[in-house]
Amino acid sequence: MKVGSELDGVSAMQWARELSKLPEGDFTVVFFPYSRKRGMASAELVVKEHCKWRRQMPEERISINPDNLLLFTDGNGEPRMCYRILIRYMAFSQDNYILHKINWL
């Protein structure tokens, strides 16, 4: 994948949400996974492709503010979540999946 420009985190979340409404719209997210059991993030980045933004499911009980999370389904349709602050790159179908570095500050 090619690396493109920087993108602020709020705009990236908005793009992910809006693109997910389109039949052919999806995104790729690259992040450090966080283990609540161990209380720490992994040192290795995880790449999830062909993701769609989703809402919190009724059976999900999240003890943290959902605004701090990106809730999505991966390319296999599995529900996933990650802390937004741990997202490093995102790519979108609208620009041929060019990776954008996500700036949260």
Buried (B, 14 or more C-beta within 10 A) or exposed (E): EEEBEEBEBEEBBEBBBEBBEEEEBBBBBBBBBBEEEEEEBEEEEEEBBBBBBBEEEEEEEEEEEEEEBBBBBBEEEEEBBBBBBBBEBBBBBBEEBBBBBBEEE
